[in-house]
Amino acid sequence: MIERPHTQMPVWQKTMQLIHLIYTVSATFPESEKEGLGRKIKNRLTDIPVSIASALGNGIQPGSSAHLRHALEAITEVETLLYVATRVSILRPNEFEQFQDELVAIQQELMSLISRIDKKKR
């Protein structure tokens, strides 16, 4: 497999690890929610590394910050969907807290990256 620049980024790697964890947990969702809430979570979750790849896959481009901001939006949506899953007793609170901690760490890395990119633009 060809290594791409974005796959070497720790933030992309963390996101891929989180995807694995959430896919594993979502497989335990009740059948009625695998296609509902489970699918929504997975769809938005996979938008995060896709946006990172779009931002950094070919080096930093004029639209890179916008793609990373899209990833930040997806993080907020995933966190909200996971919270809903917790409120309706699909996820345990400790699972939610673990996922939330990971999402916050990814969010902070993306915000730092956006700040560095925006400084280079000036």
Salt bridges, closest charged atoms under 4 A:
GLU31 OE2 - LYS34 NZ 2.90
GLU35 OE1 - ARG39 NH2 2.77
ASP47 OD2 - ARG44 NH1 2.26
GLU73 OE1 - HIS70 ND1 3.96
GLU77 OE1 - ARG44 NE 2.48
GLU95 OE2 - ARG92 NH2 3.41
GLU109 OE2 - LYS14 NZ 2.24
ASP118 OD2 - ARG69 NH2 2.81
ASP118 OD1 - LYS121 NZ 3.57
